[in-house]
Amino acid sequence: MKRLKSKLTPACIVLLLLGAANADMDVDADPAADGKAKILTFPPNDLCTDATRLGDVTNLPFNTTGARFGGRGLCMISPNIWYCYTAPCTGDVTVSLAGSSFDTMLAVYKGCECYPTQSDFIACNDDFGGTFQSQITFAATAGEQYLIEVGGYGLEVGRGVISIRCEGDIVPPTKDDCANARPVDDVTEEPFDTTNAAFDGPGLCMVSPNIWFCYTASCTGDVTVSLLGSSYDTMLAAYRGCKCPPTSSDLIACNDDFGSTFQSQVTFAAIAGEQYLIEVGGYGNEVGAGLLTIECEGDEPPASKDDCASARPVGEVKDLPFDTTNTTFDGPGLCMRSPNIWFCYTASCTGDATVSLLGSAYDTMLAVYDGCECYPKTEDMIACNDDFGTAFQSQITMPVVAGNQYLIEVGGYAAETGQGVLNIRCEGTVVQEKPDLGDAPDRTNNSGSGMRAYAQPWVGAYFPTVFDDASGSGPVGPAHVNDQLVAYLGQAITAETEADTGPDEDGVNNIEPAANRPNQDEGDDGVAMPLVLTDCGWSTIDYEVTVVKPSADLWVNIWLDFNRDGDWDDTVDCPAGPAQEWAVQNQYLFDLPEGQTTITSPAFLSAHPEGAHEQIWMRITLSEQPWKGGSNPGERGNAGSGPQSKYEIGETEDYLFIPEIVEDCPLCTDANEDGVVDIDDLIAHIVKWLATCQQ
């Protein structure tokens, strides 16, 4: 984003837009009182090119709060999201947003090309009947695709539900039973519908209404069968041969949910010309319209997959064939220098993932790196393996986080090459004990050494970090027991039983008081740096939370030493009000999904008094309970302390950094002077911005 020559900085504009949905807030309300988490990620179908594929649905939830506007503005110019609908019938299709919580707008276009033109336009609707929600009915043809655009009137955003119903004649599945399985080759998003199907088969994977396909492999290699984009909770099975009914010895794979979706996908090794039976059904007794994709990629890695930059995307796979015979070496040479190939693995769970080359026909080597950026560096390497056990093939087991990506390098010992098989299996949540404390300097420590918070001039450290300094007086540092790992900040948490003594997973204590060395916890990775903190104005902080066990209630608290006096106990006076060093107060997080989520904190007043240190100490604590005043209320150094009984779960991270300081941003001012701060004030800000900032 360009820096604008205006009193409204780019950071301010972002804050204004993020606050657009919080309408009708009292003028003197405290923005920090809003304890709900604001998820910064855009909706998955924010872009037209990422339109969610679906069939008929009923009250499918959506949320446009974090969306951006994209398109040609043929119907709306508000933040919008997109769907690509495949009609299961020939007849009238009704698309309805009835039941949504905001004033919606809706458009439908022919085809799913992005972005649609005027010639693709079918209909646009704002208010249907006597409501502020939208509805469109149009004529559709079975198997054809239609692009659906969902937004709001003006700049309105919010939560809603979409229902799509085709009222024509839905053709019942002609290949309902296994004996009449429909012959297929490689297909892309082939429509199907199990609505009128019945169950038949051995029940080895599902007992729901099902349909059958007989697939003839187009290559020798890995075949991926996918139901992604279907409109209901699917199930999928693959069997060797097309003999009916199949037996348990014929079963290759069964899948319910793939990744974080309710749709199914399996990958298996196939031989060109051989037949494989595909069974499609639903979870429980669910039925609906869906899309079938089958792709065979061959037994030799294409040249485009030879190099790291073109690493082949994979999920969990079973006996995926590969061949390094005609490949060349590329990469950093951190594990091997033999001819190699690359895969980019997206973890389907949080827990232990095993990557294995066992069963390959030559002496292999294997490396795994954090992230899929090429080329990986030494600090990215997770593990390197030559021989696993007594075999000459390789295997690595590593902790992973659902949704994260990992680069896999496959090669051979010395210059060996050959054919092999790749297996990747994620075994779900692995519970580990991870006791945790902070790493800010603390003058109350076990060595009795007076630590300093800042130098030049010397400022003593009154940050509560050490839990037990043997004095029995406190304040005690925030200690997290984590007998069962439920949630933590960032991508990693390192275990330690005390901040300045005892064993520590990353090899060094969080603080070494005698040497005045704080800030040594290698697990401090949850906060997005650098931080922009407005001088006597409103600011927010972005941070990541990793959830291992969903459905946990979590609280986040953040303290910042605004006056740089070595504690978090104070309040700095600003023209806009008091800037409390307890900046984020008990932000409540709920219903976070498994894996990583980026959160933005409620707005708070920040301050940088004239003549203060550039550096500032900050503490962020994630726990299962709100902060209730600490262990020693009223005593210096109490702010940021933990309970005497310790936190059961979570993590505390401390940061010493130099903030980027900007001028006051009028985020919550009553711009139109009507007595409330609401969306009309956002519009007034935008009008002012357009008049003064637009080039």
C-alpha positions as CSV (number, residue, x, y, z in Angstrom):
1,M,0.0,0.0,0.0
2,K,1.3,3.4,-0.9
3,R,2.0,6.0,1.8
4,L,-0.6,8.7,1.5
5,K,0.3,12.4,2.1
6,S,-2.5,12.9,4.5
7,K,-3.4,13.1,8.2
8,L,-5.1,9.7,7.6
9,T,-2.3,7.2,7.4
10,P,-2.6,3.9,5.5
11,A,-2.8,2.1,8.9
12,C,-5.6,4.4,9.8
13,I,-7.5,3.6,6.6
14,V,-7.2,-0.1,7.4
15,L,-8.5,0.4,10.9
16,L,-11.5,2.4,9.6
17,L,-12.4,-0.3,7.2
18,L,-12.0,-3.0,9.8
19,G,-14.4,-1.1,12.1
20,A,-17.1,-0.7,9.4
21,A,-19.2,-3.5,10.7
22,N,-19.4,-2.2,14.3
23,A,-22.3,0.2,13.9
24,D,-24.2,2.3,16.5
25,M,-21.4,2.4,19.0
26,D,-21.8,5.1,21.7
27,V,-19.4,8.0,21.3
28,D,-17.7,7.5,24.6
29,A,-17.7,3.7,24.5
30,D,-14.4,2.0,25.1
31,P,-13.3,0.2,21.9
32,A,-11.3,-2.3,24.1
33,A,-14.6,-3.5,25.6
34,D,-15.4,-5.4,22.5
35,G,-14.0,-8.8,23.5
36,K,-14.8,-10.8,20.4
37,A,-12.1,-11.9,18.1
38,K,-12.0,-10.3,14.6
39,I,-10.6,-12.8,12.1
40,L,-8.4,-11.1,9.6
41,T,-8.5,-13.8,7.0
42,F,-10.6,-13.1,3.9
43,P,-13.6,-15.4,3.1
44,P,-12.4,-18.4,1.1
45,N,-14.6,-17.2,-1.8
46,D,-13.7,-13.5,-1.6
47,L,-12.3,-13.6,-5.2
48,C,-14.3,-14.6,-8.2
49,T,-11.6,-17.0,-9.2
50,D,-12.0,-18.8,-5.8
51,A,-15.8,-19.1,-6.2
52,T,-17.2,-21.9,-3.9
53,R,-18.6,-24.7,-6.1
54,L,-22.0,-26.0,-5.0
55,G,-25.3,-27.5,-6.1
56,D,-28.6,-27.2,-4.4
57,V,-28.2,-26.0,-0.7
58,T,-30.4,-25.0,2.1
59,N,-29.4,-22.1,4.5
60,L,-25.7,-22.4,3.8
61,P,-24.0,-19.9,6.1
62,F,-21.8,-17.1,4.8
63,N,-20.1,-14.0,6.1
64,T,-19.0,-11.0,4.0
65,T,-17.5,-9.0,6.9
66,G,-13.9,-9.5,5.9
67,A,-14.6,-9.5,2.1
68,R,-13.4,-7.0,-0.5
69,F,-15.1,-5.8,-3.6
70,G,-14.2,-7.4,-6.9
71,G,-15.9,-7.4,-10.3
72,R,-17.2,-5.1,-12.9
73,G,-19.9,-3.5,-10.7
74,L,-22.8,-4.7,-13.0
75,C,-25.0,-5.1,-9.9
76,M,-23.2,-4.0,-6.8
77,I,-19.9,-2.3,-5.6
78,S,-20.1,-3.5,-2.0
79,P,-17.7,-6.2,-0.5
80,N,-18.8,-9.4,-2.2
81,I,-18.3,-13.2,-2.3
82,W,-18.8,-15.7,-5.1
83,Y,-20.4,-19.1,-5.8
84,C,-20.2,-21.3,-8.9
85,Y,-23.5,-23.3,-9.1
86,T,-23.9,-26.4,-11.2
87,A,-27.6,-27.0,-12.0
88,P,-28.8,-30.5,-11.2
89,C,-31.9,-30.1,-13.3
90,T,-33.4,-28.3,-16.2
91,G,-36.0,-25.8,-14.9
92,D,-36.4,-22.8,-12.6
93,V,-33.7,-22.2,-10.1
94,T,-34.4,-20.0,-7.1
95,V,-31.4,-18.4,-5.3
96,S,-32.4,-16.8,-2.0
97,L,-30.7,-14.9,0.8
98,A,-33.8,-14.8,3.0
99,G,-32.8,-15.1,6.6
100,S,-29.6,-13.1,6.3
101,S,-28.9,-10.6,9.0
102,F,-28.1,-7.5,6.8
103,D,-29.4,-5.7,3.7
104,T,-28.2,-7.9,0.9
105,M,-27.7,-7.7,-2.9
106,L,-27.6,-10.6,-5.3
107,A,-26.6,-11.2,-8.9
108,V,-26.6,-14.3,-11.2
109,Y,-24.5,-14.7,-14.4
110,K,-24.2,-17.4,-17.1
111,G,-21.1,-19.5,-16.7
112,C,-18.4,-19.2,-14.1
113,E,-15.8,-17.2,-16.0
114,C,-14.2,-14.3,-14.1
115,Y,-15.0,-11.6,-14.3
116,P,-18.5,-11.8,-15.9
117,T,-19.4,-9.3,-18.6
118,Q,-22.7,-7.6,-19.4
119,S,-23.5,-10.4,-21.9
120,D,-23.2,-12.9,-19.0
121,F,-25.6,-11.0,-16.8
122,I,-28.9,-12.8,-15.9
123,A,-30.4,-10.8,-13.0
124,C,-29.7,-8.5,-10.1
125,N,-31.9,-8.0,-7.0
126,D,-31.7,-5.8,-3.9
127,D,-34.9,-6.3,-1.9
128,F,-37.3,-9.2,-2.5
129,G,-40.9,-8.8,-1.4
130,G,-41.2,-6.7,1.7
131,T,-37.7,-7.7,3.1
132,F,-34.2,-6.2,2.8
133,Q,-32.9,-9.6,1.6
134,S,-32.6,-10.7,-2.0
135,Q,-33.9,-13.5,-4.2
136,I,-33.7,-14.4,-7.9
137,T,-35.4,-17.1,-10.0
138,F,-34.0,-17.9,-13.4
139,A,-34.2,-20.7,-16.0
140,A,-31.3,-23.2,-15.8
141,T,-30.1,-26.2,-17.8
142,A,-29.0,-29.4,-16.1
143,G,-25.2,-29.6,-15.9
144,E,-24.7,-25.9,-16.8
145,Q,-22.8,-23.6,-14.5
146,Y,-23.9,-20.2,-13.1
147,L,-21.9,-17.6,-11.2
148,I,-23.6,-16.1,-8.1
149,E,-22.5,-12.8,-6.6
150,V,-23.5,-12.0,-3.0
151,G,-22.9,-8.6,-1.4
152,G,-24.8,-5.8,0.4
153,Y,-26.6,-2.6,-0.2
154,G,-24.2,0.4,0.0
155,L,-21.3,-0.8,2.1
156,E,-23.2,-3.2,4.3
157,V,-21.6,-6.5,5.3
158,G,-22.6,-9.2,7.6
159,R,-23.6,-12.8,8.2
160,G,-26.2,-14.6,6.0
161,V,-27.5,-17.8,4.6
162,I,-27.9,-18.8,0.9
163,S,-30.4,-21.3,-0.3
164,I,-30.5,-22.6,-3.9
165,R,-33.3,-24.9,-5.2
166,C,-33.9,-26.3,-8.7
167,E,-37.5,-27.1,-9.3
168,G,-37.3,-28.8,-12.6
169,D,-37.1,-32.5,-13.2
170,I,-34.0,-34.0,-11.5
171,V,-32.9,-37.0,-13.5
172,P,-32.5,-39.9,-11.0
173,P,-29.2,-41.7,-11.1
174,T,-29.2,-44.2,-13.9
175,K,-26.2,-46.0,-12.4
176,D,-27.6,-46.3,-8.9
177,D,-26.6,-49.9,-8.3
178,C,-23.0,-51.4,-8.3
179,A,-23.8,-53.9,-11.1
180,N,-24.6,-51.0,-13.5
181,A,-21.7,-48.7,-12.4
182,R,-21.2,-45.9,-14.9
183,P,-18.0,-46.2,-17.0
184,V,-15.7,-43.1,-16.6
185,D,-12.2,-42.0,-17.6
186,D,-10.5,-38.9,-16.3
187,V,-13.2,-36.3,-15.7
188,T,-13.3,-32.8,-14.3
189,E,-16.2,-31.6,-12.1
190,E,-18.6,-34.2,-13.6
191,P,-22.0,-33.4,-12.0
192,F,-23.9,-36.2,-10.1
193,D,-26.8,-36.4,-7.7
194,T,-27.6,-39.0,-5.1
195,T,-30.9,-37.4,-4.1
196,N,-33.0,-40.3,-5.4
197,A,-30.5,-43.0,-5.0
198,A,-30.7,-46.1,-2.7
199,F,-28.0,-48.0,-0.9
200,D,-26.5,-51.1,-2.2
201,G,-23.1,-52.7,-1.7
202,P,-21.0,-54.4,1.1
203,G,-21.1,-51.4,3.5
204,L,-17.3,-51.5,3.9
205,C,-17.1,-47.6,3.8
206,M,-20.7,-46.3,3.9
207,V,-24.3,-47.3,4.3
208,S,-25.9,-44.2,2.8
209,P,-27.7,-43.8,-0.5
210,N,-24.8,-44.3,-3.0
211,I,-23.9,-44.4,-6.7
212,W,-21.1,-46.2,-8.5
213,F,-18.6,-45.5,-11.2
214,C,-16.2,-47.9,-13.0
215,Y,-12.9,-46.1,-13.7
216,T,-10.4,-47.3,-16.3
217,A,-6.9,-45.8,-15.4
218,S,-5.4,-43.7,-18.2
219,C,-1.9,-44.0,-16.8
220,T,0.3,-46.0,-14.5
221,G,0.7,-43.7,-11.5
222,D,-1.3,-41.9,-8.8
223,V,-5.0,-41.4,-9.3
224,T,-6.8,-38.7,-7.3
225,V,-10.6,-39.0,-7.0
226,S,-12.2,-35.9,-5.6
227,L,-15.7,-34.8,-4.6
228,L,-14.5,-31.3,-3.6
229,G,-17.1,-28.7,-4.6
230,S,-20.1,-30.9,-3.8
231,S,-23.0,-29.4,-2.0
232,Y,-23.3,-32.0,0.9
233,D,-21.2,-34.0,3.4
234,T,-19.9,-36.8,1.1
235,M,-18.2,-40.1,1.5
236,L,-16.0,-41.9,-1.0
237,A,-14.5,-45.3,-1.5
238,A,-12.2,-46.9,-4.2
239,Y,-11.8,-50.6,-4.9
240,R,-9.6,-52.8,-7.1
241,G,-11.5,-54.0,-10.1
242,C,-15.2,-53.4,-11.0
243,K,-16.6,-56.7,-9.8
244,C,-19.8,-56.3,-7.7
245,P,-20.1,-56.5,-4.8
246,P,-16.5,-55.7,-3.9
247,T,-14.9,-57.4,-0.8
248,S,-12.8,-56.1,2.0
249,S,-9.7,-57.3,0.2
250,D,-10.6,-55.1,-2.8
251,L,-10.9,-51.9,-0.7
252,I,-8.2,-49.4,-1.5
253,A,-9.3,-46.4,0.4
254,C,-12.3,-44.9,2.2
255,N,-12.6,-41.1,3.0
256,D,-15.2,-39.0,4.8
257,D,-13.7,-35.5,5.2
258,F,-10.7,-34.3,3.3
259,G,-8.6,-31.6,4.9
260,S,-10.9,-29.0,6.6
261,T,-13.9,-29.7,4.2
262,F,-16.9,-32.0,4.5
263,Q,-16.1,-33.4,1.0
264,S,-14.0,-36.4,0.2
265,Q,-10.9,-37.2,-1.7
266,V,-8.6,-40.2,-2.1
267,T,-5.3,-40.8,-3.9
268,F,-4.1,-44.3,-4.8
269,A,-1.6,-46.0,-7.1
270,A,-3.1,-47.3,-10.4
271,I,-1.9,-49.3,-13.4
272,A,-2.8,-48.1,-16.9
273,G,-5.8,-50.0,-18.3
274,E,-6.8,-51.5,-15.0
275,Q,-10.3,-50.9,-13.7
276,Y,-11.2,-49.4,-10.3
277,L,-14.7,-49.2,-8.7
278,I,-15.6,-45.8,-7.2
279,E,-18.4,-45.6,-4.6
280,V,-20.0,-42.2,-3.9
281,G,-22.4,-41.5,-1.0
282,G,-22.8,-39.3,2.0
283,Y,-22.1,-39.1,5.7
284,G,-25.0,-40.7,7.7
285,N,-27.9,-40.6,5.3
286,E,-27.0,-37.4,3.6
287,V,-27.7,-37.0,-0.1
288,G,-27.3,-34.2,-2.6
289,A,-25.8,-32.8,-5.8
290,G,-22.0,-33.1,-6.3
291,L,-19.0,-32.9,-8.6
292,L,-16.7,-35.8,-9.4
293,T,-13.1,-35.2,-10.5
294,I,-10.7,-38.0,-11.4
295,E,-7.1,-37.3,-12.5
296,C,-4.2,-39.7,-13.3
297,E,-0.8,-38.0,-13.2
298,G,1.5,-40.8,-14.5
299,D,4.3,-42.9,-13.0
300,E,7.2,-40.6,-13.8
301,P,7.5,-37.1,-12.5
302,P,7.0,-34.6,-15.3
303,A,9.9,-32.3,-15.9
304,S,7.8,-29.4,-14.4
305,K,7.8,-31.3,-11.1
306,D,11.5,-32.0,-11.1
307,D,12.6,-28.6,-9.6
308,C,11.7,-27.2,-6.1
309,A,9.8,-24.2,-7.5
310,S,7.3,-26.6,-9.1
311,A,6.9,-28.9,-6.2
312,R,3.9,-31.1,-6.6
313,P,1.1,-30.4,-4.1
314,V,0.0,-33.4,-2.0
315,G,-2.1,-34.3,1.0
316,E,-2.2,-37.6,2.7
317,V,-1.2,-40.3,0.1
318,K,-0.9,-44.1,0.0
319,D,1.8,-45.8,-2.2
320,L,2.1,-42.8,-4.5
321,P,4.5,-43.9,-7.2
322,F,7.5,-41.7,-8.2
323,D,10.6,-42.1,-10.3
324,T,13.9,-40.2,-10.0
325,T,15.6,-42.0,-12.9
326,N,15.5,-39.0,-15.3
327,T,15.7,-36.2,-12.8
328,T,18.4,-33.8,-11.9
329,F,19.6,-32.3,-8.6
330,D,18.5,-28.8,-7.5
331,G,18.3,-27.3,-4.1
332,P,20.5,-26.1,-1.2
333,G,22.2,-29.5,-0.6
334,L,21.4,-29.5,3.1
335,C,20.5,-33.2,3.2
336,M,21.4,-34.7,-0.3
337,R,23.0,-33.9,-3.6
338,S,21.6,-36.7,-5.6
339,P,18.9,-36.3,-8.4
340,N,15.8,-35.3,-6.5
341,I,12.1,-34.4,-6.8
342,W,9.9,-32.2,-4.6
343,F,6.5,-32.3,-3.0
344,C,4.5,-29.6,-1.1
345,Y,2.5,-31.3,1.6
346,T,-0.5,-29.5,3.3
347,A,-1.2,-31.1,6.7
348,S,-4.7,-32.4,7.2
349,C,-4.5,-32.5,11.0
350,T,-2.6,-31.2,14.0
351,G,-0.4,-33.9,15.4
352,D,2.3,-36.3,14.1
353,A,2.7,-36.8,10.3
354,T,4.8,-39.7,9.0
355,V,6.5,-39.3,5.6
356,S,7.7,-42.7,4.3
357,L,9.6,-44.0,1.3
358,L,9.5,-47.6,2.6
359,G,8.8,-50.0,-0.2
360,S,10.8,-48.1,-2.7
361,A,13.2,-50.0,-5.1
362,Y,16.4,-48.2,-4.3
363,D,18.5,-46.6,-1.5
364,T,16.6,-43.4,-0.8
365,M,17.1,-40.2,1.1
366,L,14.4,-37.9,2.5
367,A,14.2,-34.4,3.9
368,V,11.4,-32.3,5.2
369,Y,11.3,-28.5,5.6
370,D,9.0,-26.0,7.2
371,G,7.0,-24.1,4.5
372,C,7.1,-24.6,0.7
373,E,9.3,-21.6,-0.2
374,C,12.2,-22.4,-2.5
375,Y,15.0,-22.8,-1.7
376,P,14.7,-23.8,1.9
377,K,17.4,-22.6,4.4
378,T,19.1,-24.4,7.2
379,E,16.6,-23.0,9.7
380,D,13.8,-24.4,7.7
381,M,15.0,-28.0,7.9
382,I,12.9,-30.2,10.1
383,A,14.6,-33.5,9.5
384,C,16.9,-35.5,7.1
385,N,16.9,-39.3,6.9
386,D,18.9,-41.9,4.9
387,D,18.1,-45.3,6.3
388,F,15.1,-46.0,8.6
389,G,15.5,-48.9,10.9
390,T,17.2,-51.8,9.1
391,A,16.0,-50.7,5.6
392,F,17.8,-48.7,3.0
393,Q,14.7,-46.6,2.6
394,S,13.8,-43.4,4.5
395,Q,11.1,-42.3,6.9
396,I,10.5,-39.2,9.0
397,T,7.9,-38.5,11.7
398,M,7.3,-34.8,12.6
399,P,4.8,-32.6,14.4
400,V,2.6,-30.7,12.0
401,V,-0.2,-28.1,12.3
402,A,-3.4,-28.5,10.2
403,G,-3.3,-26.3,7.2
404,N,0.4,-25.6,7.3
405,Q,2.7,-26.6,4.4
406,Y,5.8,-28.7,4.4
407,L,8.4,-29.1,1.6
408,I,9.4,-32.8,1.0
409,E,12.6,-33.5,-0.8
410,V,13.1,-37.1,-2.2
411,G,16.4,-38.3,-3.6
412,G,18.9,-41.2,-3.2
413,Y,22.0,-42.1,-1.3
414,A,25.1,-40.8,-3.2
415,A,23.9,-40.6,-6.8
416,E,21.4,-43.4,-6.7
417,T,18.1,-43.1,-8.5
418,G,15.1,-45.3,-9.1
419,Q,11.4,-46.0,-8.7
420,G,9.7,-45.6,-5.3
421,V,6.5,-45.0,-3.4
422,L,5.6,-42.1,-1.1
423,N,3.3,-42.5,1.9
424,I,2.1,-39.6,4.0
425,R,-0.1,-40.2,7.0
426,C,-1.2,-37.7,9.7
427,E,-2.2,-39.4,12.9
428,G,-4.2,-36.6,14.5
429,T,-3.7,-34.7,17.7
430,V,-0.7,-35.6,19.8
431,V,-1.0,-34.4,23.3
432,Q,2.3,-33.3,24.9
433,E,3.1,-31.7,28.1
434,K,4.3,-28.1,27.4
435,P,4.7,-26.0,30.6
436,D,5.4,-22.4,29.6
437,L,6.5,-19.1,31.1
438,G,7.5,-15.6,29.7
439,D,11.0,-14.2,29.1
440,A,10.8,-10.5,30.1
441,P,13.5,-9.4,32.6
442,D,12.5,-9.8,36.3
443,R,14.4,-8.4,39.3
444,T,12.7,-11.0,41.6
445,N,14.5,-14.1,40.5
446,N,16.3,-17.1,42.0
447,S,19.8,-15.7,41.6
448,G,18.9,-12.4,43.4
449,S,20.4,-10.4,40.5
450,G,18.8,-7.0,39.7
451,M,17.8,-7.1,36.1
452,R,17.3,-4.0,34.0
453,A,14.4,-3.4,31.6
454,Y,16.2,-0.7,29.5
455,A,19.7,0.7,29.3
456,Q,20.9,4.3,28.8
457,P,19.6,5.3,31.2
458,W,19.3,2.2,33.4
459,V,15.7,1.2,34.3
460,G,15.0,-1.6,36.7
461,A,12.9,-4.5,35.6
462,Y,9.6,-5.1,37.5
463,F,8.1,-7.5,35.0
464,P,6.6,-10.6,36.8
465,T,8.2,-13.5,34.9
466,V,9.7,-16.0,37.4
467,F,6.9,-18.0,39.1
468,D,8.7,-19.0,42.2
469,D,11.8,-17.0,43.4
470,A,11.8,-18.8,46.8
471,S,10.7,-15.6,48.6
472,G,7.0,-16.5,48.7
473,S,6.0,-12.9,48.2
474,G,5.3,-12.6,44.5
475,P,4.1,-11.2,42.2
476,V,4.3,-14.6,40.4
477,G,5.0,-14.9,36.7
478,P,2.3,-16.4,34.4
479,A,2.9,-20.2,34.4
480,H,1.0,-22.4,32.0
481,V,0.7,-26.1,33.0
482,N,-0.4,-27.5,29.6
483,D,-0.8,-31.1,30.8
484,Q,-2.8,-31.4,27.7
485,L,-2.0,-29.1,24.8
486,V,-5.1,-27.2,23.8
487,A,-4.0,-23.9,22.3
488,Y,-0.9,-21.7,22.1
489,L,0.4,-18.6,20.3
490,G,2.0,-18.7,16.9
491,Q,3.4,-21.9,15.4
492,A,5.4,-23.3,18.3
493,I,5.6,-23.5,22.0
494,T,8.7,-24.6,23.9
495,A,8.5,-26.2,27.3
496,E,10.1,-24.9,30.5
497,T,9.3,-25.5,34.2
498,E,10.6,-22.2,35.4
499,A,11.8,-19.0,33.7
500,D,15.3,-18.8,35.1
501,T,16.1,-22.3,36.4
502,G,15.6,-26.0,35.5
503,P,15.4,-27.8,32.1
504,D,14.3,-25.9,29.0
505,E,13.3,-27.5,25.7
506,D,15.1,-24.9,23.5
507,G,18.4,-25.4,25.5
508,V,18.6,-22.2,27.4
509,N,16.5,-20.6,30.2
510,N,14.1,-17.9,29.2
511,I,16.1,-15.4,31.3
512,E,19.6,-15.5,32.8
513,P,19.5,-12.9,35.6
514,A,23.2,-12.9,36.5
515,A,24.1,-12.0,32.9
516,N,21.1,-9.8,32.5
517,R,20.0,-11.8,29.5
518,P,16.2,-11.9,29.0
519,N,14.2,-12.6,25.8
520,Q,15.6,-16.1,25.1
521,D,12.4,-18.1,24.5
522,E,12.6,-19.4,21.0
523,G,8.8,-20.1,21.0
524,D,7.9,-16.3,20.9
525,D,6.4,-16.2,17.4
526,G,2.7,-15.3,17.8
527,V,2.7,-11.6,17.2
528,A,3.0,-10.1,13.7
529,M,6.0,-7.7,13.7
530,P,6.7,-4.8,13.2
531,L,3.9,-3.2,15.3
532,V,2.4,0.1,14.4
533,L,1.4,2.0,17.6
534,T,-0.3,5.3,17.3
535,D,1.0,8.1,19.6
536,C,-2.0,8.9,21.8
537,G,-4.4,7.3,19.3
538,W,-6.1,4.0,18.6
539,S,-4.0,1.0,17.7
540,T,-4.6,-2.8,17.2
541,I,-2.3,-5.8,17.3
542,D,-2.4,-8.9,15.0
543,Y,-1.5,-12.3,16.5
544,E,-1.8,-16.0,15.6
545,V,-3.5,-18.6,17.8
546,T,-2.9,-22.4,17.1
547,V,-5.8,-24.6,18.3
548,V,-5.1,-28.2,18.9
549,K,-8.5,-29.0,20.6
550,P,-11.4,-26.9,19.2
551,S,-14.3,-25.6,21.3
552,A,-12.1,-24.3,24.1
553,D,-12.9,-20.9,25.5
554,L,-9.8,-18.6,25.5
555,W,-8.9,-15.2,26.8
556,V,-6.1,-12.9,25.6
557,N,-4.5,-10.1,27.5
558,I,-1.8,-7.7,26.3
559,W,0.4,-5.3,28.4
560,L,2.7,-2.6,27.0
561,D,5.1,-0.5,29.0
562,F,4.1,2.9,27.4
563,N,6.0,5.1,29.9
564,R,9.1,2.8,29.8
565,D,9.5,2.6,33.6
566,G,10.0,-1.2,33.8
567,D,6.5,-2.3,34.7
568,W,3.0,-2.6,33.1
569,D,1.1,-1.0,36.0
570,D,0.5,2.5,34.7
571,T,-1.8,4.8,32.7
572,V,-0.6,7.6,30.4
573,D,-2.8,10.6,29.9
574,C,-3.6,11.5,26.3
575,P,-6.0,14.1,24.8
576,A,-8.3,11.3,23.6
577,G,-8.3,9.7,27.1
578,P,-6.2,7.4,29.3
579,A,-3.8,5.0,27.6
580,Q,-3.7,2.0,29.9
581,E,-0.7,-0.2,29.9
582,W,-3.1,-3.1,30.3
583,A,-3.9,-2.5,26.7
584,V,-6.0,-5.5,25.7
585,Q,-8.3,-6.6,28.5
586,N,-9.7,-10.1,28.4
587,Q,-10.4,-10.4,24.7
588,Y,-12.7,-13.5,24.5
589,L,-12.0,-16.0,21.7
590,F,-14.5,-18.7,21.0
591,D,-15.3,-21.3,18.4
592,L,-11.8,-21.1,16.9
593,P,-11.2,-24.0,14.4
594,E,-8.4,-26.5,14.7
595,G,-5.1,-25.1,13.3
596,Q,-3.9,-21.5,13.0
597,T,-6.1,-18.4,13.1
598,T,-5.0,-14.8,12.8
599,I,-6.8,-12.5,15.2
600,T,-6.8,-8.7,15.5
601,S,-7.2,-7.3,19.0
602,P,-9.8,-4.7,20.0
603,A,-8.6,-1.1,19.5
604,F,-6.8,0.5,22.4
605,L,-5.1,3.9,23.1
606,S,-1.3,3.7,22.9
607,A,1.2,6.3,23.9
608,H,4.9,7.2,23.6
609,P,5.8,10.0,26.1
610,E,8.4,12.5,24.9
611,G,11.9,11.4,25.9
612,A,11.0,7.8,26.5
613,H,13.1,4.8,25.3
614,E,12.5,3.8,21.7
615,Q,12.3,0.2,22.8
616,I,9.2,-1.1,24.6
617,W,8.4,-4.3,26.5
618,M,5.2,-6.1,25.7
619,R,3.5,-9.2,27.1
620,I,0.7,-11.2,25.5
621,T,-0.9,-14.0,27.5
622,L,-3.3,-16.7,26.1
623,S,-5.2,-18.6,28.8
624,E,-8.3,-20.5,29.7
625,Q,-9.5,-17.8,32.1
626,P,-9.7,-14.0,32.1
627,W,-7.1,-11.9,34.0
628,K,-8.7,-11.1,37.4
629,G,-6.1,-8.7,38.9
630,G,-3.0,-10.8,39.2
631,S,-1.3,-12.4,42.2
632,N,-0.4,-9.2,44.2
633,P,-2.9,-6.4,43.4
634,G,-1.7,-2.9,44.3
635,E,2.0,-3.8,44.3
636,R,4.5,-2.6,41.7
637,G,5.1,-5.3,39.0
638,N,1.7,-7.0,39.5
639,A,0.4,-6.2,36.1
640,G,1.0,-9.2,33.8
641,S,1.4,-11.6,36.6
642,G,-0.4,-15.0,36.8
643,P,-2.6,-16.7,39.3
644,Q,-1.0,-18.6,42.3
645,S,-2.7,-21.8,41.0
646,K,-1.1,-21.3,37.5
647,Y,-3.0,-21.3,34.2
648,E,-4.1,-24.7,33.1
649,I,-3.4,-24.1,29.4
650,G,-2.1,-21.5,26.9
651,E,1.2,-19.5,26.5
652,T,2.8,-16.2,27.5
653,E,5.1,-14.4,25.0
654,D,7.2,-11.3,25.8
655,Y,8.6,-9.0,23.2
656,L,11.3,-6.2,23.3
657,F,10.9,-4.1,20.1
658,I,10.9,-0.6,18.6
659,P,7.4,0.2,17.4
660,E,6.5,2.2,14.3
661,I,4.9,5.3,15.6
662,V,2.2,7.2,13.7
663,E,0.1,10.2,14.5
664,D,-3.3,9.9,16.0
665,C,-5.9,8.3,13.8
666,P,-9.5,9.5,14.3
667,L,-10.9,6.0,14.3
668,C,-13.8,6.4,16.7
669,T,-14.7,10.1,16.2
670,D,-18.3,11.3,15.6
671,A,-17.4,12.7,12.2
672,N,-20.9,13.8,11.2
673,E,-21.8,15.0,14.7
674,D,-25.0,13.1,15.0
675,G,-24.3,11.7,18.5
676,V,-23.3,8.2,17.6
677,V,-20.2,6.6,16.0
678,D,-21.6,4.3,13.3
679,I,-21.2,3.5,9.6
680,D,-22.3,7.0,8.6
681,D,-19.1,8.3,10.2
682,L,-17.1,5.8,8.1
683,I,-18.7,7.2,5.0
684,A,-17.8,10.7,6.2
685,H,-14.2,9.6,6.7
686,I,-14.1,8.1,3.2
687,V,-15.5,11.3,1.6
688,K,-12.8,13.3,3.4
689,W,-10.1,10.8,2.3
690,L,-11.2,11.0,-1.4
691,A,-11.2,14.8,-1.2
692,T,-7.8,15.1,0.3
693,C,-5.8,12.0,-0.5
694,Q,-6.7,10.7,-4.0
695,Q,-4.1,11.4,-6.6
